[in-house]
Amino acid sequence: MATRETRTGKLASEGRLDKVLAEATGLSRERVKALIGEGQVEVDGQVATSPSSKLSGGETFAVHIPLPADPQAYPQDIPVVVVFEDEHLIVVDKPAGMVVHPAAGNPDGTLVNALLHHCGGSLSGIGGVARPGIVHRIDKDTSGLLVVAKSDAAHEGLARQFADHSLERAYLAVTAGLPSLGAGTVDARLGRSDADRKKMAVLPKDSSRGKRAVTHYKVLKPLDHAALVECRLETGRTHQVRVHLASIGHPLLGDPVYGRSPSALKPLMKRLDFRRQALHAAVLGFVHPVTGHALSFSSEMPSDMAELIDELGHSNR
């Protein structure tokens, strides 16, 4: 049985490889870029490695398109809070404790499993068999808003907005201690930690590793040995808010990886049984990739964080 489809031909025009191939094959540029990255594209018999390489026209091409594998994620009847939904995308309010997509150690019970049931399997296939529709993620123990693509057109359009950082994203966080400046910007490159590959770390600005990350923060309310802080993201790197705030000496309360709670707050954290990083994706705004309408959504603070802030506020009076 064939495991892939191959499209071949001769390129009639010059220009960037991804653009010319998209026109020649009928595939989207995002799909062509992904196939180039997977080593599935040949030009004049040589494997292509760069989507931006220049063509002069007349080259022969072969594009190998892997056929869909059996889905690794399967539908599960798990409740999910839907904030917005149409035929192209769905915005959900993810609870803390739910993993976004199946992975080692979390084969099911994820948001993807829940959405495959809710949407009847109609999620974009670009994310792969284990991550259909997933354009971005928030950590398992972070709560809040997430947009998921139901169509490939929506997936590609949303991916472009994430790539050019044109979306609006605001998080609410409870930090250990009060940032002295009240507001500021952390512009610090992030990449895998040399000491622990499971962790992210701030890298030197001139490092060839990692990616630039920018977080704007503002103290909304001083608390007892803590603060309620709003973080607005220019970029969306793995663990960005958690690492950036820790890097300025104010890690998130409850964060088991990047910081410890102040000793004075440990009895309160234990009494409330608060065991996660105090982080909530509160605002998400973007342009609908198909209709062009501007959309903006907000999510109320989850009860566990609201209770924590209330207790810390009372202690600070």
ZAMI-528593 format. One record per atom (N, C-alpha, C): residue in one letter; x, y, z. Coordinates in steps of 0.02 Angstrom, whole numbers, padded with zeros to 5 digits, always signed. Layout:
residues N
aXYZ...
//
This chain:
residues 317
m+00043-00060+00000m+00000+00000+00000m+00044+00063+00000a+00028+00111-00043a+00067+00173-00047a+00060+00213+00018t+00116+00242+00040t+00114+00283+00101t+00120+00357+00086r+00129+00374+00022r+00133+00444+00005r+00111+00456-00067e+00092+00518-00081e+00075+00540-00148e+00133+00582-00173t+00152+00574-00237t+00206+00614-00265t+00180+00656-00323r+00193+00721-00319r+00175+00766-00374r+00239+00791-00407t+00243+00785-00473t+00303+00805-00510t+00286+00853-00566g+00336+00886-00592g+00325+00932-00648g+00384+00977-00659k+00375+01027-00703k+00427+01076-00717k+00401+01144-00697l+00443+01183-00663l+00423+01248-00639l+00426+01300-00695a+00371+01334-00704a+00367+01381-00761a+00389+01451-00743s+00394+01467-00678s+00410+01536-00659s+00469+01538-00611e+00497+01598-00602e+00552+01607-00556e+00526+01636-00490g+00568+01636-00439g+00549+01664-00374g+00567+01617-00316r+00538+01632-00258r+00549+01591-00198r+00522+01520-00209l+00558+01471-00183l+00538+01402-00192l+00468+01388-00164d+00454+01411-00102d+00388+01394-00073d+00331+01426-00113k+00341+01487-00137k+00288+01522-00175k+00277+01488-00243v+00332+01474-00278v+00326+01444-00345v+00296+01373-00340l+00318+01335-00291l+00292+01267-00283l+00219+01267-00264a+00199+01314-00223a+00128+01319-00204a+00085+01331-00265e+00108+01375-00308e+00071+01389-00370e+00069+01328-00416a+00124+01291-00418a+00129+01234-00464a+00091+01173-00440t+00084+01165-00374t+00054+01103-00347t-00017+01113-00320g-00036+01176-00308g-00102+01188-00278g-00102+01181-00203l-00044+01167-00173l-00038+01163-00100l-00030+01234-00072s-00044+01243-00009s-00033+01308+00022s+00042+01317+00035r+00063+01379+00042r+00134+01392+00056r+00155+01363+00123e+00109+01365+00173e+00125+01336+00238e+00137+01261+00232r+00095+01228+00192r+00103+01155+00182r+00169+01140+00146v+00186+01181+00095v+00248+01171+00059v+00308+01181+00106k+00306+01233+00147k+00360+01244+00195k+00370+01184+00241a+00313+01157+00265a+00317+01100+00310a+00349+01040+00275l+00329+01028+00212l+00357+00972+00174l+00431+00981+00160i+00452+01043+00147i+00523+01056+00138i+00561+01040+00202g+00533+01062+00258g+00565+01048+00323g+00570+00973+00338e+00525+00933+00309e+00525+00861+00320e+00567+00824+00268g+00599+00862+00223g+00641+00831+00171g+00601+00797+00117q+00540+00820+00104q+00496+00787+00056q+00494+00822-00012v+00537+00872-00022v+00537+00910-00085v+00604+00903-00120e+00602+00888-00186e+00664+00884-00226e+00659+00933-00284v+00714+00966-00298v+00719+01011-00355v+00779+00989-00396d+00767+00974-00460d+00819+00947-00504d+00855+00888-00472g+00816+00846-00439g+00843+00784-00410g+00878+00792-00343q+00882+00853-00317q+00914+00865-00252q+00862+00884-00200v+00871+00859-00139v+00824+00875-00085v+00830+00949-00068a+00773+00984-00069a+00772+01055-00052a+00773+01064+00023t+00809+01115+00046t+00815+01126+00119t+00789+01194+00142s+00781+01241+00096s+00760+01308+00116s+00700+01333+00075p+00645+01352+00109p+00587+01378+00074p+00601+01442+00036s+00653+01479+00057s+00667+01545+00027s+00718+01542-00030s+00742+01482-00047s+00791+01477-00101s+00760+01502-00167k+00801+01533-00208k+00777+01565-00269k+00781+01518-00329l+00729+01519-00370l+00726+01478-00430l+00726+01523-00491s+00755+01499-00545s+00758+01539-00607s+00705+01518-00657g+00669+01463-00643g+00618+01438-00689g+00646+01382-00732g+00604+01332-00745g+00625+01276-00787g+00650+01216-00747e+00658+01223-00681e+00681+01167-00641e+00626+01114-00636t+00647+01052-00629t+00599+00998-00616t+00590+00991-00541f+00531+00968-00521f+00518+00960-00450f+00482+00895-00437a+00490+00871-00376a+00452+00814-00350a+00433+00830-00278v+00369+00828-00264v+00344+00841-00197v+00311+00778-00171h+00338+00750-00117h+00311+00689-00087h+00266+00708-00029i+00202+00689-00033i+00153+00707+00018i+00133+00644+00057p+00156+00637+00119p+00138+00578+00158p+00062+00573+00166l+00036+00514+00157l-00036+00504+00167l-00052+00505+00241p-00112+00527+00259p-00130+00531+00329p-00124+00463+00364a-00094+00464+00423a-00090+00403+00463a-00153+00396+00504d-00163+00337+00532d-00219+00328+00578d-00213+00377+00635p-00267+00410+00654p-00263+00459+00708p-00238+00428+00772q-00192+00465+00805q-00168+00443+00870q-00213+00469+00926a-00245+00526+00913a-00293+00553+00961a-00362+00530+00941y-00403+00513+00990y-00470+00489+00975y-00521+00529+01017p-00583+00532+00993p-00633+00572+01029p-00649+00544+01098q-00655+00590+01147q-00676+00571+01214q-00727+00622+01237d-00779+00598+01269d-00833+00642+01293d-00811+00675+01358i-00772+00729+01349i-00746+00768+01406i-00775+00838+01402p-00803+00864+01456p-00832+00932+01453p-00780+00984+01434v-00802+01031+01393v-00757+01085+01372v-00799+01150+01369v-00770+01204+01394v-00804+01269+01395v-00790+01305+01328v-00841+01313+01288v-00835+01345+01222v-00853+01418+01228v-00808+01462+01209v-00819+01534+01211v-00845+01560+01144f-00821+01529+01090f-00842+01549+01023f-00830+01489+00977e-00874+01482+00927e-00865+01428+00879e-00901+01444+00814d-00867+01430+00758d-00900+01430+00694d-00870+01373+00653e-00882+01372+00588e-00859+01315+00548e-00784+01313+00540h-00749+01369+00556h-00677+01372+00543h-00634+01364+00606l-00659+01386+00663l-00618+01385+00723l-00661+01381+00786i-00628+01367+00841i-00662+01364+00905i-00616+01393+00959v-00644+01435+01002v-00607+01464+01058v-00633+01432+01122v-00588+01405+01161v-00608+01370+01223v-00574+01402+01282d-00604+01390+01341d-00576+01412+01405d-00551+01350+01440k-00486+01337+01436k-00457+01275+01462k-00448+01279+01538p-00469+01227+01573p-00457+01226+01646p-00385+01207+01662a-00360+01229+01719a-00295+01206+01742a-00297+01131+01752g-00242+01098+01736g-00238+01026+01745g-00251+00986+01681m-00276+01019+01628m-00290+00984+01565m-00232+00995+01517v-00205+00940+01490v-00153+00944+01439v-00186+00961+01372v-00151+00999+01329v-00181+01020+01266v-00185+00963+01216h-00131+00925+01207h-00133+00872+01157h-00097+00810+01183p-00113+00751+01155p-00080+00690+01178p-00004+00692+01168a+00031+00664+01217a+00103+00659+01214a+00124+00605+01262a+00189+00591+01265a+00213+00540+01311a+00192+00557+01382g+00161+00510+01416g+00138+00522+01484g+00067+00547+01487n+00040+00572+01432n-00029+00597+01429n-00060+00574+01363p-00074+00509+01357p-00099+00483+01293p-00172+00502+01278d-00210+00520+01330d-00280+00538+01319d-00303+00585+01374g-00368+00601+01374g-00394+00648+01423g-00373+00719+01409t-00351+00733+01348t-00326+00800+01331t-00380+00843+01299l-00363+00907+01289l-00409+00952+01254l-00423+00928+01184v-00373+00901+01149v-00384+00875+01082v-00435+00819+01083n-00429+00773+01130n-00477+00718+01136n-00548+00746+01145a-00553+00797+01188a-00619+00827+01202a-00647+00861+01140l-00604+00897+01102l-00628+00934+01044l-00644+00887+00986l-00608+00832+00979l-00626+00784+00927l-00696+00757+00938h-00715+00749+01000h-00785+00727+01015h-00833+00784+01002h-00817+00843+01029h-00862+00900+01023h-00873+00920+00950c-00819+00919+00910c-00823+00942+00841c-00835+00886+00791g-00845+00825+00815g-00857+00770+00770g-00798+00755+00725g-00738+00767+00750g-00678+00753+00711g-00658+00807+00662s-00695+00862+00660s-00680+00914+00610s-00629+00964+00636l-00567+00943+00643l-00512+00987+00661l-00461+00987+00605s-00425+01042+00597s-00375+01047+00544s-00322+00992+00551g-00303+00963+00495g-00254+00910+00496g-00182+00933+00494i-00170+00999+00488i-00102+01024+00480i-00060+01009+00542g-00091+01009+00601g-00053+00998+00662g-00028+00927+00671g-00047+00881+00627g-00025+00812+00632g-00077+00769+00668v-00065+00704+00669v-00115+00658+00694v-00125+00664+00769a-00073+00685+00805a-00081+00691+00878a-00102+00761+00899r-00095+00810+00854r-00111+00880+00872r-00155+00913+00821p-00209+00882+00800p-00252+00913+00750p-00280+00980+00774g-00274+01031+00732g-00303+01096+00747g-00263+01140+00793i-00211+01114+00824i-00175+01153+00875i-00128+01203+00842v-00141+01267+00855v-00101+01321+00828v-00053+01348+00882h-00075+01347+00944h-00033+01368+01001h-00053+01328+01061r-00014+01332+01114r-00028+01293+01174r-00023+01337+01236i-00054+01316+01289i-00039+01342+01356i-00025+01282+01400d+00016+01292+01450d+00039+01237+01491d-00019+01201+01525k-00006+01138+01544k-00056+01097+01578k-00086+01134+01637d-00045+01164+01679d-00070+01195+01740d-00081+01270+01734t-00086+01294+01673t-00108+01362+01659t-00179+01359+01633s-00222+01402+01658s-00292+01404+01635s-00301+01459+01584g-00358+01456+01548g-00375+01512+01505g-00388+01497+01432l-00384+01549+01391l-00410+01549+01323l-00360+01519+01273l-00389+01481+01227l-00350+01447+01175l-00394+01444+01112v-00364+01459+01054v-00401+01453+00991v-00375+01392+00954v-00421+01352+00926v-00405+01291+00891v-00437+01294+00821a-00399+01274+00770a-00423+01277+00701a-00464+01216+00683k-00521+01227+00651k-00562+01172+00627k-00552+01161+00552s-00527+01211+00517s-00513+01204+00445s-00440+01221+00432d-00413+01195+00376d-00344+01210+00359d-00334+01284+00344a-00384+01315+00314a-00378+01386+00299a-00371+01427+00363a-00410+01409+00413a-00406+01444+00477a-00338+01431+00510h-00315+01369+00505h-00251+01351+00536h-00194+01392+00506e-00194+01397+00439e-00140+01434+00406e-00144+01509+00422g-00205+01536+00424g-00213+01607+00439g-00194+01624+00510l-00213+01582+00557l-00195+01593+00627l-00120+01585+00637a-00090+01535+00603a-00018+01525+00609a+00020+01587+00586r-00004+01619+00534r+00029+01681+00510r+00025+01735+00563q-00032+01741+00597q-00039+01793+00648q+00005+01779+00708f+00012+01715+00726f+00058+01699+00781f+00129+01713+00759a+00145+01699+00696a+00213+01710+00672a+00232+01784+00670d+00184+01827+00651d+00200+01899+00648d+00182+01937+00712h+00161+01899+00763h+00147+01926+00830h+00093+01981+00829s+00043+01972+00786s-00010+02023+00781s-00070+02009+00826l-00070+01953+00861l-00125+01937+00906l-00119+01976+00971e-00175+01983+01006e-00174+02012+01073e-00179+01955+01123r-00130+01952+01169r-00131+01901+01221r-00111+01933+01287a-00154+01925+01337a-00139+01952+01404a-00151+01897+01455y-00103+01890+01500y-00106+01841+01554y-00110+01877+01621l-00144+01847+01668l-00144+01870+01737l-00102+01822+01777a-00056+01850+01817a-00010+01808+01855a-00005+01835+01927v+00007+01790+01973v+00022+01809+02042v+00095+01793+02054t+00134+01845+02066t+00206+01837+02074t+00226+01834+02147a+00283+01803+02160a+00314+01806+02226a+00348+01874+02232g+00328+01913+02281g+00356+01979+02290g+00326+02030+02242l+00341+02093+02254l+00313+02149+02215l+00367+02178+02170p+00359+02174+02104p+00408+02204+02058p+00416+02278+02074s+00477+02300+02086s+00489+02368+02111s+00472+02422+02061l+00478+02408+01997l+00465+02459+01946l+00391+02471+01934g+00349+02424+01953g+00277+02431+01941g+00256+02411+01871a+00300+02424+01823a+00287+02405+01753a+00354+02402+01717g+00356+02363+01665g+00418+02358+01628g+00413+02308+01572t+00469+02297+01538t+00473+02250+01482t+00532+02204+01492v+00520+02140+01484v+00574+02091+01485v+00586+02070+01412d+00644+02087+01386d+00664+02069+01318d+00724+02023+01325a+00710+01958+01328a+00764+01911+01342a+00755+01848+01301r+00808+01828+01268r+00808+01769+01225r+00796+01706+01267l+00754+01660+01241l+00739+01599+01278l+00759+01537+01237g+00784+01487+01272g+00802+01424+01241g+00807+01370+01294r+00822+01309+01274r+00828+01254+01320r+00886+01266+01369s+00875+01248+01432s+00927+01255+01482s+00981+01201+01472d+01044+01221+01478d+01098+01172+01472d+01098+01125+01531a+01076+01149+01589a+01076+01108+01650a+01019+01058+01652d+00963+01076+01621d+00904+01032+01622d+00865+01044+01558r+00867+00996+01511r+00837+01005+01446r+00761+01010+01448k+00731+00993+01505k+00658+00999+01512k+00637+01070+01530k+00686+01111+01548k+00672+01179+01568k+00695+01229+01515m+00663+01287+01514m+00685+01342+01472m+00727+01390+01514a+00769+01429+01481a+00812+01475+01516a+00824+01538+01475v+00842+01592+01509v+00862+01653+01475v+00932+01643+01447l+00941+01659+01384l+01006+01651+01350l+01037+01720+01336p+01102+01723+01325p+01133+01786+01307p+01102+01814+01242k+01100+01880+01237k+01068+01911+01179k+01102+01893+01114d+01167+01880+01117d+01204+01864+01056d+01208+01788+01044s+01170+01750+01081s+01171+01677+01073s+01141+01657+01006s+01169+01605+00976s+01141+01579+00914s+01084+01530+00927r+01074+01513+00990r+01020+01467+01008r+00958+01506+01031g+00903+01470+01033g+00842+01499+01060g+00810+01552+01015k+00762+01587+01043k+00726+01638+01006k+00713+01699+01051r+00710+01757+01019r+00695+01818+01056r+00624+01814+01085a+00616+01838+01146a+00551+01838+01178a+00541+01904+01214v+00481+01932+01209v+00466+01997+01238v+00401+01994+01278t+00405+02014+01342t+00347+02015+01386t+00341+02084+01418h+00283+02116+01411h+00270+02179+01445h+00228+02164+01508y+00250+02188+01565y+00214+02174+01627y+00194+02238+01663k+00140+02232+01702k+00115+02289+01740k+00083+02263+01804v+00102+02291+01861v+00073+02272+01925v+00002+02300+01929l-00047+02257+01939l-00116+02279+01946l-00135+02289+02019k-00104+02249+02064k-00123+02254+02135k-00067+02225+02178p-00040+02265+02224p+00008+02237+02273p-00029+02192+02322l+00003+02136+02340l-00026+02088+02386l+00024+02073+02441d+00006+02031+02488d+00051+02012+02542d+00107+01967+02516h+00169+01994+02515h+00226+01957+02489h+00216+01934+02417a+00173+01969+02381a+00155+01948+02313a+00125+02007+02276a+00107+01994+02213a+00074+02046+02172a+00034+02014+02117l-00022+02046+02099l-00060+02027+02041l-00033+02066+01982v-00009+02031+01931v+00026+02063+01876v-00007+02043+01809e-00014+02092+01765e-00038+02079+01697e+00023+02075+01652c+00025+02023+01610c+00079+02014+01562c+00050+02012+01491r+00076+02056+01449r+00056+02056+01379r+00114+02033+01336l+00100+01986+01292l+00152+01952+01255l+00159+01980+01184e+00221+01996+01165e+00236+02010+01095e+00251+01945+01058t+00282+01899+01094t+00300+01834+01066t+00267+01780+01108g+00268+01718+01084g+00237+01664+01121g+00283+01604+01127r+00335+01610+01167r+00383+01555+01175r+00362+01509+01232t+00389+01448+01230t+00374+01400+01283t+00393+01427+01351h+00346+01426+01398h+00356+01448+01467h+00377+01522+01472q+00360+01563+01422q+00386+01631+01419q+00372+01672+01481v+00309+01676+01502v+00293+01718+01560v+00328+01691+01623r+00327+01626+01631r+00356+01595+01690r+00431+01609+01695v+00467+01602+01640v+00539+01612+01641v+00557+01686+01645h+00521+01728+01609h+00536+01800+01610h+00525+01830+01679l+00470+01813+01712l+00458+01841+01778l+00508+01814+01830a+00525+01750+01822a+00576+01722+01867a+00643+01756+01857s+00657+01776+01795s+00722+01807+01779s+00731+01876+01811i+00675+01909+01829i+00680+01974+01863i+00669+01967+01937g+00671+01904+01962g+00666+01892+02033g+00597+01885+02061h+00546+01876+02016h+00477+01871+02039h+00442+01813+02004p+00461+01751+02022p+00428+01693+01991p+00355+01688+02011l+00318+01649+01974l+00247+01640+01989l+00238+01600+02053l+00190+01620+02094l+00173+01579+02152l+00152+01510+02129g+00175+01458+02164g+00155+01390+02148g+00192+01358+02091d+00238+01395+02058d+00273+01366+02001d+00324+01315+02026p+00315+01251+02010p+00359+01199+02036p+00426+01195+01999v+00432+01230+01943v+00492+01224+01901v+00538+01285+01906y+00509+01345+01904y+00549+01405+01899y+00551+01448+01962g+00521+01426+02016g+00524+01467+02076g+00491+01433+02136r+00505+01460+02194r+00475+01436+02255r+00435+01492+02287s+00382+01474+02322s+00341+01524+02356s+00378+01549+02417p+00370+01614+02433p+00402+01640+02494p+00381+01600+02555s+00427+01591+02602s+00414+01551+02662s+00352+01575+02699a+00342+01642+02699a+00285+01670+02736a+00218+01649+02706l+00218+01629+02641l+00155+01611+02608l+00143+01536+02604k+00192+01496+02624k+00184+01424+02618k+00125+01397+02658p+00113+01420+02720p+00054+01396+02756p-00011+01410+02720l-00016+01470+02690l-00077+01489+02653l-00084+01445+02591m-00031+01435+02554m-00034+01393+02494m-00055+01322+02512k-00030+01298+02567k-00048+01230+02590k-00120+01227+02610r-00143+01278+02647r-00214+01279+02669r-00262+01281+02610l-00244+01320+02560l-00286+01326+02500l-00276+01267+02452d-00226+01226+02465d-00208+01171+02421d-00194+01196+02350f-00158+01252+02346f-00143+01283+02281f-00077+01253+02257r-00080+01211+02205r-00022+01172+02184r+00000+01186+02113r-00021+01240+02083r-00001+01254+02014r+00027+01323+02008q+00059+01338+01950q+00082+01407+01940q+00020+01452+01933a+00022+01509+01966a-00034+01555+01967a-00033+01596+01902l-00059+01566+01849l-00057+01598+01783l-00120+01582+01745h-00151+01634+01716h-00215+01627+01681h-00213+01667+01616a-00228+01634+01560a-00232+01668+01495a-00300+01703+01491a-00300+01768+01506a-00363+01805+01518a-00392+01839+01456v-00349+01858+01408v-00372+01895+01349v-00340+01864+01287l-00381+01855+01235l-00357+01831+01171l-00394+01868+01115g-00356+01901+01073g-00386+01938+01018g-00349+01924+00953f-00387+01919+00898f-00356+01905+00833f-00406+01923+00778v-00381+01925+00717v-00424+01935+00659v-00446+01867+00633h-00511+01857+00625h-00535+01793+00599h-00501+01779+00532p-00465+01724+00526p-00426+01712+00465p-00466+01701+00402v-00531+01690+00407v-00572+01679+00348v-00619+01739+00336t-00653+01762+00388t-00701+01817+00379t-00669+01886+00381g-00610+01891+00413g-00577+01956+00420g-00603+01998+00477h-00651+01972+00516h-00678+02010+00573h-00630+02009+00632a-00625+02066+00667a-00584+02069+00727a-00622+02037+00785l-00590+01991+00819l-00622+01955+00875l-00580+01965+00938s-00614+01973+00994s-00579+01980+01058s-00620+01944+01112f-00585+01906+01153f-00618+01867+01205f-00582+01876+01271s-00620+01872+01325s-00591+01877+01392s-00619+01821+01435s-00580+01800+01483s-00598+01745+01528s-00593+01768+01601e-00644+01753+01640e-00642+01771+01710e-00588+01731+01747m-00563+01761+01800m-00513+01727+01841m-00543+01662+01868p-00507+01606+01863p-00532+01544+01892p-00537+01548+01968s-00580+01507+01997s-00595+01513+02068s-00535+01503+02112d-00489+01458+02094d-00432+01446+02138d-00385+01506+02141m-00374+01539+02083m-00332+01599+02084m-00368+01657+02117a-00434+01663+02106a-00472+01717+02137a-00469+01710+02213e-00475+01649+02238e-00472+01638+02311e-00402+01655+02337l-00350+01635+02301l-00282+01651+02321l-00271+01726+02325i-00293+01762+02274i-00284+01835+02272i-00324+01868+02329d-00384+01843+02340d-00425+01871+02394d-00391+01863+02462e-00365+01803+02474e-00331+01791+02538e-00268+01834+02544l-00230+01841+02492l-00169+01881+02493l-00186+01955+02501g-00243+01976+02473g-00264+02045+02480g-00285+02062+02550h-00321+02015+02583h-00341+02025+02653h-00280+02029+02698s-00230+01986+02684s-00170+01986+02725s-00131+02051+02719n-00140+02085+02662n-00101+02145+02649n-00134+02208+02676r-00193+02202+02705r-00228+02262+02730r-00203+02280+02800
//
